[in-house]
Amino acid sequence: MHLQPWGAVKNKGGDFAVNFLKKLVSASPKLGKDGKPVLDRDKKPVLNPERIAVLAPTADGSCHDGRNFLPVRRGDILGYCGSIPDNISRPSKGIHFEIFFEDIGFLTNFTKAMWGKTVARVKTKVFTDLPESVTVAADPSRPINVDKNSRKGQFWRASVAGRQVWIEKTFIEVRDSEKTGISGKPNKPQTQFFLKSENVKAYKQNPAEIERELDAGEEIIPWKGPWLKAGEFREESLDGKFYIQVYLPKSNEIFWAERDSIEIITDADWPGFSTVSETGMYSSDGFVDAEGLVRLVKLYEKNVQEKDGAAVMGQRDKLRHIVTKHTSEWSGRNIATRFQRVAQEEFGPSKLTQEQFTRLVAHIEKLSFWESVPGLPADASVWHVHPIKFIEHLAKCMWLTKDELALIYPNRRRSSDDLITHGTSESIREKYRIDLNKCCYKYGINSRLRQAHFFGQGAVECASLNSMLEDTTGTKYENKRSIGNTEPGDGPKFIGRGFKQLTGRYNYAQYWVFRGWLRPGRDFDLGWEIDLNKQHPIIDNPDIILNNVFNAIDAGCWYITVFRKGAALAMDRDDGRAATYAINGGYTDLPKRLVFTNWYKDILL
């Protein structure tokens, strides 16, 4: 395909301006009419600011290797619909967009990456709480008391040695006995229950009530390594098994699951994609002859002719998931030899005449560029993907690169809006970027709309990562019972920390419990926040949020999703006001939050 002549597009403006070749132009001295540098009052050169320059193509059909140019961003114009005047049948218009690789190792996900949607491969048993077990000892010859109302399920509630526990019914023996009454006649048979052994495993709560089975295909995010480091997730040992937490993004729920029972597939595994490499007699001609692929293509063409819409859509999707290896059609090497089969009888009804073949070869020669671009791999060693399907799938990855986070939290404030008063340095962004990515994935902040709201709220809460400690003495929080500050000094001690500025003893305690650092009912009394006579949670190290990068981000993501469940729903509705109330408990700095959020929607959506 030829781009339209430069003269036909060079004067286009606005959305149609040619801008697919861009360079970052460094700051430079500003020159006056006399060609000399302009000086300020201090006799220093006045600089033209750093800017992005749009460059014109050097010539029609010229090739660029991509070096020294800015990366392509979402929404950039890559080119224009062109024409093929020497097409074999009649001139046509179209655009050719191709993506190719030399290495497709990423399809195997050898790094065990996690992004996009993650689902369970098989049915998975999960628990709302860990099924804590105890061992009870009793004389198997003496009956135990069993609650008759509990005998419908797998676990029965029994009183053993003065303890109320739940025991699996397979460990209980049921006997019916007859006793003779005073009249000498047998009484109604009595049912008695005996343990089958002296020591039996029992549970403090009914495992059946805290158990749930997830279906295969249900979305689930397991909190475990290697994508999370030790200490960034909880792992508990129980009865010789290891349990971890799993998160369900759709319902915003957390469960426990046996670690080794979890089988998942993530979009990082590239599900549905398969590879085909050309083989056989014509293995260097650029045609893929794999039998299965040829059969699928023929079936697809047949269904297109028969207008079988459902079948066409299914086969089209399969074809778009195939990654093929064949010689690049853009190579100028041995064109006539490589494409000679199209002029042979075996090519069937589409066989070209010699005149048509000559025109085809001339056309391909005009298009070939492979050998003209430095750094390209050998023309026969590249893999090709369906570009739209590949981009659609890759777009599911919401992990932000260094440059992408710089678009969200740039070095300098946006001068066009007075409400945006700060920028974020590269060192600050890079300090938190990896953990921002991990925690956004961990808590299901996995859509572009959610991320726009998330970063918009964070731009106000922590000044775009610049302030992980609230700028206050905390005296305004002293004795504020609504946030659990019940002790003298709680105000300054529990000022805002982290991405969300976690504030107050109550909120700190909730996060400490979530991380497993405190245990309710053991380390402190339930209901302490409303009864001053009860033991309150003791937190001696609130700065663990401030001094640990992961904790600073994790506490904020936990608060916005798990703790304040309405926030994510408001984000999905694109309701910035409701999201602000769910997170802030009011509408503090609402105009700023909305400005930031709308700015990020322009970038991310």
C-alpha positions in Angstrom: 0.0 0.0 0.0 1.3 3.5 -0.9 0.6 6.4 1.4 -1.2 9.2 -0.3 1.3 11.7 -1.9 2.8 14.1 0.7 1.4 17.1 -1.2 -2.1 15.8 -0.7 -1.9 15.6 3.1 0.8 18.1 4.2 -1.7 20.9 4.7 -4.2 18.9 6.7 -4.8 20.1 10.2 -6.5 19.1 13.5 -7.3 15.4 13.8 -6.1 14.9 10.2 -2.7 16.4 10.7 0.2 14.1 9.9 1.8 13.3 13.2 3.0 9.8 13.1 6.7 10.9 13.1 7.4 12.8 16.3 10.6 13.7 18.2 11.3 15.3 21.5 13.1 18.6 20.9 15.3 19.7 23.8 15.1 23.2 25.2 17.2 25.6 23.1 18.2 29.3 23.2 15.5 31.6 21.8 16.9 33.7 18.8 15.9 37.2 18.0 15.3 38.7 14.6 19.0 39.4 14.3 19.7 35.7 14.8 21.4 36.2 18.2 20.3 34.6 21.5 17.7 36.6 23.4 18.9 37.4 27.0 16.9 38.0 30.2 17.6 40.6 32.8 20.4 38.6 34.3 22.0 38.3 30.8 21.2 34.6 30.6 19.8 33.1 27.4 16.0 32.8 27.2 15.2 29.2 26.3 12.5 27.7 24.1 10.9 25.0 26.3 11.2 21.4 25.5 8.6 20.3 23.0 7.3 17.6 20.8 7.9 18.3 17.1 5.9 16.7 14.3 8.2 15.8 11.4 7.3 15.4 7.8 8.3 12.3 5.9 11.5 12.7 3.9 10.1 11.2 0.8 7.1 9.2 -0.5 7.6 5.5 0.5 10.5 6.2 2.8 11.2 3.8 5.7 12.0 4.7 9.3 13.4 2.2 11.8 11.8 3.9 14.8 15.0 4.9 16.4 15.2 8.5 17.9 11.5 8.9 17.6 8.9 9.0 20.4 6.9 5.9 21.2 3.4 5.5 19.7 0.7 6.5 22.1 -3.0 5.5 22.1 -4.9 7.8 19.7 -1.8 8.7 17.6 -2.4 8.8 13.8 -0.2 6.2 12.2 -1.0 7.0 8.6 -3.7 7.5 6.0 -5.8 5.3 3.8 -3.8 4.9 0.5 -4.3 3.4 -2.9 -2.8 0.6 -4.9 -3.0 1.9 -8.5 -1.1 -1.1 -9.9 -3.3 -3.7 -8.2 -3.9 -6.8 -10.3 -7.7 -6.3 -10.8 -8.5 -2.7 -10.2 -7.1 0.2 -8.1 -8.2 -0.1 -4.4 -7.8 1.8 -1.2 -6.8 0.4 2.1 -4.3 0.4 4.9 -1.9 -2.3 5.9 -1.0 -2.6 9.5 1.3 -5.4 10.6 3.0 -6.5 13.9 5.8 -9.1 13.8 8.2 -10.6 16.3 11.5 -12.5 16.2 10.9 -14.0 19.7 7.5 -15.1 20.9 8.6 -16.6 24.2 6.1 -14.2 25.9 3.3 -16.5 24.7 4.5 -19.2 27.2 4.4 -16.6 30.1 7.7 -18.0 31.3 8.0 -15.1 33.8 4.7 -16.2 35.4 3.3 -12.7 34.9 -0.2 -11.8 36.1 -2.3 -9.3 34.3 -5.7 -8.7 32.8 -8.4 -11.2 33.8 -7.5 -14.2 35.9 -9.9 -17.1 36.2 -10.0 -20.5 38.0 -9.3 -23.5 35.7 -11.2 -25.9 37.9 -13.7 -25.8 40.7 -12.1 -24.4 43.8 -13.0 -24.7 47.4 -12.7 -21.5 49.4 -13.5 -20.4 53.0 -14.7 -17.1 54.4 -12.5 -17.9 57.5 -9.8 -20.4 58.1 -11.4 -23.7 59.3 -9.6 -23.7 62.7 -9.4 -27.2 64.1 -8.9 -28.7 67.6 -8.3 -32.2 68.8 -10.9 -33.4 71.3 -10.3 -36.4 73.6 -13.2 -38.6 74.9 -13.9 -42.1 76.1 -15.4 -43.9 73.0 -17.5 -46.1 75.4 -19.3 -43.1 76.8 -22.0 -41.3 74.7 -21.7 -37.7 73.7 -24.4 -35.1 73.3 -25.2 -34.1 69.7 -27.5 -31.3 68.7 -30.3 -33.0 66.7 -30.9 -29.8 64.7 -27.4 -30.0 63.3 -27.6 -33.6 62.0 -28.7 -32.7 58.4 -25.2 -31.7 57.2 -21.8 -33.2 56.9 -20.7 -31.7 60.3 -22.6 -32.3 63.6 -22.5 -30.0 66.6 -21.6 -31.9 69.7 -20.7 -31.3 73.4 -17.5 -33.2 74.2 -15.6 -32.8 77.5 -17.5 -29.6 78.2 -16.7 -28.0 74.8 -19.1 -27.1 72.0 -17.5 -28.3 68.7 -18.3 -29.4 65.2 -17.3 -33.0 64.2 -17.5 -34.6 60.8 -20.3 -37.2 61.0 -18.0 -40.0 59.7 -16.2 -39.9 63.1 -19.4 -40.4 65.1 -21.1 -43.8 65.6 -24.9 -43.9 66.0 -26.4 -46.6 68.1 -30.1 -47.3 68.9 -30.7 -49.0 72.3 -33.8 -50.3 74.0 -34.4 -50.1 77.7 -37.1 -52.0 79.7 -39.6 -49.8 81.5 -41.1 -50.3 85.0 -44.0 -52.3 83.5 -41.6 -54.7 81.9 -42.4 -53.5 78.5 -39.6 -52.1 76.3 -39.5 -48.3 76.0 -39.1 -46.4 72.7 -35.6 -47.0 71.3 -33.1 -44.3 72.3 -30.4 -43.0 69.9 -27.0 -42.5 71.3 -23.8 -41.1 69.8 -20.2 -42.3 70.4 -16.9 -41.1 69.1 -15.1 -43.7 67.0 -11.7 -43.0 68.6 -10.3 -41.4 71.7 -8.9 -38.4 69.8 -11.0 -36.8 67.0 -10.4 -33.7 65.0 -13.1 -31.1 65.5 -13.8 -27.5 64.5 -14.7 -24.4 66.5 -17.3 -23.4 63.8 -19.1 -25.4 61.2 -16.8 -25.7 58.1 -19.8 -26.2 55.9 -21.0 -22.7 56.8 -17.8 -21.0 55.9 -17.1 -23.0 52.8 -18.0 -22.2 49.2 -17.1 -23.7 45.9 -16.1 -21.4 43.0 -16.9 -22.5 39.5 -14.3 -23.0 36.8 -14.1 -19.8 34.9 -14.9 -17.6 37.8 -12.7 -14.6 38.1 -10.2 -14.9 41.0 -6.9 -13.2 42.0 -4.7 -15.4 44.2 -2.5 -13.4 46.5 0.7 -15.3 46.4 4.3 -15.3 45.0 6.1 -14.8 42.8 4.3 -11.6 41.7 3.9 -10.7 45.4 6.9 -10.9 47.7 7.0 -12.7 51.1 5.4 -10.4 53.6 3.1 -8.8 51.0 0.6 -11.6 51.4 -0.7 -13.9 54.1 0.0 -17.6 54.2 -1.3 -19.7 57.1 -0.5 -23.3 57.9 -3.4 -25.4 59.1 -3.5 -29.2 59.6 -0.4 -29.6 57.4 -1.8 -27.5 54.6 -1.0 -24.0 53.5 -3.7 -21.5 52.9 -3.6 -18.1 51.1 -6.1 -15.4 50.4 -7.9 -15.0 47.1 -9.8 -12.0 45.9 -13.0 -12.0 43.8 -13.0 -8.6 41.9 -16.7 -8.8 40.8 -18.1 -9.3 44.3 -15.2 -7.5 46.1 -14.8 -10.4 48.5 -11.8 -12.1 50.1 -11.6 -15.8 50.8 -9.1 -18.4 52.0 -8.1 -21.3 49.7 -5.6 -24.1 50.0 -2.6 -22.9 48.2 -1.9 -26.1 46.2 -5.5 -26.5 45.1 -5.5 -23.2 43.1 -5.3 -23.6 39.3 -5.6 -20.4 37.3 -5.2 -19.0 33.8 -4.5 -15.3 33.3 -4.5 -13.1 30.2 -0.7 -13.1 30.6 -0.9 -16.7 29.5 -2.3 -15.6 26.2 -5.2 -18.1 26.3 -6.6 -19.1 22.9 -3.4 -18.2 21.0 -1.6 -20.9 19.1 1.4 -21.0 16.8 1.9 -22.3 13.3 5.1 -22.5 11.3 5.2 -23.1 7.6 6.6 -26.4 6.4 6.7 -28.4 3.2 7.7 -27.9 -0.4 7.1 -24.2 -0.4 8.6 -23.4 3.0 10.2 -20.2 2.0 7.5 -18.6 -0.1 5.6 -16.8 2.7 2.5 -19.1 2.4 1.6 -21.1 5.5 0.8 -24.7 4.4 -0.1 -26.2 7.7 -2.9 -28.7 7.1 -5.0 -27.7 10.0 -4.8 -24.0 9.2 -5.5 -24.6 5.5 -8.6 -26.6 6.5 -9.8 -23.9 8.8 -9.4 -21.2 6.1 -11.3 -23.3 3.5 -14.1 -23.9 6.0 -14.2 -20.2 6.8 -14.4 -19.3 3.1 -17.2 -21.9 2.6 -19.2 -20.5 5.5 -18.7 -16.9 4.2 -20.2 -18.0 0.9 -23.1 -19.7 2.6 -23.6 -16.7 4.9 -23.4 -18.8 8.0 -22.8 -15.9 10.4 -22.3 -17.8 13.6 -19.8 -20.2 12.1 -18.0 -17.3 10.4 -17.6 -15.4 13.6 -16.2 -18.4 15.5 -13.8 -19.4 12.8 -12.7 -15.8 12.3 -11.9 -15.5 16.0 -9.8 -18.8 15.8 -7.9 -17.4 12.8 -7.2 -14.2 14.6 -5.6 -16.1 17.5 -3.1 -17.9 15.3 0.5 -16.7 15.4 2.3 -17.7 12.2 6.0 -18.0 11.2 6.8 -17.3 7.5 9.0 -15.3 5.4 8.1 -11.6 5.5 6.2 -10.4 2.4 8.1 -7.2 2.6 11.4 -8.8 1.7 12.8 -8.0 -1.7 14.8 -11.2 -1.9 14.0 -13.7 -4.7 10.5 -12.3 -5.2 9.7 -14.1 -8.5 10.9 -17.5 -7.0 9.1 -17.1 -3.7 5.8 -16.2 -5.3 5.9 -18.5 -8.4 3.4 -20.9 -7.1 0.6 -18.3 -7.7 1.2 -18.8 -11.4 1.1 -22.6 -11.3 -1.8 -24.9 -12.0 -2.0 -26.2 -8.4 -3.0 -22.7 -7.3 -6.4 -23.5 -8.6 -9.0 -20.9 -10.0 -6.9 -18.0 -8.5 -3.9 -18.9 -10.7 -2.4 -15.8 -12.4 -1.5 -15.5 -16.0 2.1 -14.7 -16.8 1.2 -11.1 -17.5 -0.6 -10.8 -14.2 2.4 -12.5 -12.4 4.8 -10.0 -14.0 2.7 -7.1 -12.7 2.5 -8.7 -9.2 6.3 -9.1 -9.0 6.7 -5.4 -10.0 4.1 -4.4 -7.4 5.9 -6.4 -4.6 9.2 -4.9 -5.6 7.8 -1.4 -5.1 6.6 -2.3 -1.7 9.6 -4.3 -0.4 11.6 -2.5 2.3 12.9 -5.2 4.6 16.5 -5.1 3.5 16.5 -1.3 3.6 15.8 -1.0 7.4 18.8 -1.5 9.6 18.4 -3.9 12.6 15.5 -6.0 11.3 15.9 -9.8 11.8 16.3 -12.3 9.0 13.2 -12.1 6.8 12.5 -15.8 7.3 12.6 -15.8 11.1 9.7 -13.6 12.0 6.4 -14.4 13.6 3.2 -12.6 12.6 0.1 -11.8 14.7 -3.3 -10.5 13.8 -2.6 -6.8 14.8 -6.0 -5.9 16.0 -6.5 -9.1 18.1 -3.0 -8.7 19.5 -3.5 -5.1 20.5 -7.0 -5.9 22.0 -5.4 -8.6 24.1 -2.3 -6.6 25.1 -4.6 -3.7 26.1 -5.9 -5.9 29.0 -2.6 -5.4 30.7 -3.0 -2.4 33.0 0.6 -2.4 34.4 2.0 1.0 33.8 5.4 1.6 32.3 7.7 4.4 33.4 6.6 6.6 30.6 2.9 5.9 31.1 3.0 6.8 34.8 4.8 10.0 33.8 1.7 11.0 31.7 -0.5 10.6 34.8 1.8 12.2 37.3 4.1 14.4 35.2 7.1 16.3 36.3 5.4 19.7 36.0 1.9 20.8 36.8 -0.4 21.4 33.9 -0.3 25.1 33.4 -3.7 25.2 31.7 -5.5 24.5 35.0 -5.1 26.5 38.2 -6.4 23.7 40.3 -3.5 21.4 39.5 -0.7 22.9 41.5 2.0 20.2 41.7 4.1 17.9 39.7 5.8 14.6 40.6 9.5 13.9 40.0 10.7 10.8 38.2 12.4 9.5 41.3 9.2 9.7 43.3 7.2 8.0 40.5 9.7 5.2 40.2 9.8 4.7 44.0 6.1 3.7 44.0 5.4 2.5 40.4 6.0 -1.2 40.8 3.9 -1.4 43.9 1.2 0.7 42.3 1.0 -1.8 39.6 0.9 -4.8 41.9 -1.7 -3.3 44.2 -4.0 -2.2 41.4 -3.9 -5.7 40.1 -4.3 -7.2 43.6 -7.5 -5.3 44.3 -9.1 -5.5 40.9 -8.5 -1.8 39.9 -8.2 -3.4 36.4 -10.2 -1.2 34.1 -9.1 2.1 32.6 -12.1 3.9 34.1 -11.3 2.6 37.6 -7.7 3.6 37.2 -8.6 7.1 36.1 -10.7 7.6 39.3 -8.1 5.8 41.5 -5.3 8.1 40.3 -7.6 11.1 40.4 -8.4 10.5 44.1 -4.7 9.8 44.9 -3.7 13.1 43.2 -5.5 14.9 46.0 -5.1 12.4 48.9 -1.3 12.1 48.7 -0.5 15.0 46.2 0.3 12.6 43.4 2.7 10.4 45.5 4.5 13.4 46.9 3.1 13.3 50.4 2.6 10.0 52.2 2.3 11.7 55.5 -0.5 14.2 56.3 0.7 17.7 56.7 -0.8 18.4 60.1 0.0 18.1 63.8 -3.0 15.8 64.3 -4.5 17.8 67.1 -7.8 18.2 65.2 -8.2 14.4 65.4 -7.6 14.3 69.2 -10.5 12.5 71.1 -12.3 12.0 67.8 -14.3 8.9 68.7 -15.8 8.6 65.2 -12.4 7.4 64.0 -11.5 5.4 67.1 -9.2 8.0 68.8 -10.0 7.1 72.4 -6.6 7.6 74.1 -4.6 10.8 74.7 -2.2 11.4 71.9 -4.2 9.3 69.3 -4.7 12.4 67.1 -1.0 13.0 66.3 -0.2 9.3 66.4 -2.8 8.3 63.8 -2.6 11.1 61.3 -3.0 10.3 57.6 -0.4 8.0 56.1 -0.1 6.3 52.8 -1.7 6.7 49.4 -5.1 7.2 50.9 -3.9 8.9 54.1 -5.2 6.3 56.5 -6.4 8.2 59.5 -7.6 7.3 63.1 -6.9 4.3 65.4 -10.1 2.5 64.1 -9.0 2.6 60.5 -5.4 1.6 61.4 -6.7 -1.3 63.5 -8.9 -2.5 60.6 -5.9 -2.6 58.3 -3.7 -4.2 60.9 -6.3 -7.0 61.2 -6.5 -7.4 57.5 -2.7 -7.8 57.2 -2.8 -10.4 60.1 -0.8 -8.1 62.5 -3.7 -8.0 65.0 -6.3 -10.7 65.9 -9.7 -9.5 67.0 -10.9 -11.2 70.2 -7.4 -12.1 71.2 -5.2 -9.0 70.9 -8.2 -6.6 71.6 -11.8 -6.8 72.5 -14.6 -6.6 70.0 -16.7 -3.4 70.4 -13.8 -1.5 71.9 -14.6 1.6 69.8 -17.9 2.1 71.6 -17.0 0.8 75.1 -14.1 2.5 76.7 -13.9 -0.3 79.3 -12.8 -2.8 76.7 -9.3 -3.4 75.5 -8.5 -1.3 72.5 -6.1 -2.5 69.7 -2.5 -1.5 70.6 -0.6 -0.2 67.6 2.9 0.9 68.4 4.3 1.2 64.9 1.9 3.2 62.7 4.9 4.4 60.6 5.1 0.9 59.1 2.8 2.3 56.5 5.0 5.3 55.9 8.4 3.5 55.9 7.4 0.6 53.6 6.7 1.5 50.0 4.4 -1.5 49.5 2.4 -0.8 52.6 1.9 2.8 51.7 0.2 1.8 48.4 -1.5 -1.4 49.7 -3.2 0.4 52.6 -4.7 2.9 50.1 -5.9 0.3 47.6 -7.4 -1.8 50.5 -9.2 1.2 51.8 -10.6 2.2 48.4 -11.8 -1.2 47.5 -12.2 -3.7 50.3 -12.9 -1.3 53.2 -15.0 1.2 51.3 -16.9 -1.1 49.0 -19.0 1.6 47.5 -16.0 3.4 46.0 -15.4 0.8 43.2 -19.0 0.7 42.2 -19.1 4.5 42.0 -16.0 4.4 39.8 -17.6 1.9 37.5 -20.6 4.3 37.1 -18.1 7.1 36.4 -19.6 9.0 39.4 -16.7 11.0 40.8 -18.9 12.7 43.4 -20.1 9.4 44.8 -16.5 7.9 44.7 -15.2 11.0 46.6 -17.9 10.6 49.3 -17.2 6.8 49.6 -13.5 7.5 50.0 -13.4 10.8 51.9 -16.6 10.6 53.9 -17.4 14.0 52.5 -16.6 16.2 49.5 -13.3 17.7 50.5 -11.5 19.1 47.4 -14.2 17.7 45.1 -13.4 20.1 42.3 -9.7 19.1 42.3 -10.6 15.4 42.4 -12.9 15.8 39.4 -10.3 17.8 37.4 -7.6 15.2 38.0 -10.0 12.3 37.2 -11.2 13.9 33.9 -7.6 14.6 33.0 -6.7 10.9 33.5 -9.7 9.8 31.6 -8.3 11.7 28.6 -5.1 9.8 29.0 -6.3 6.3 29.8 -9.6 5.9 28.0 
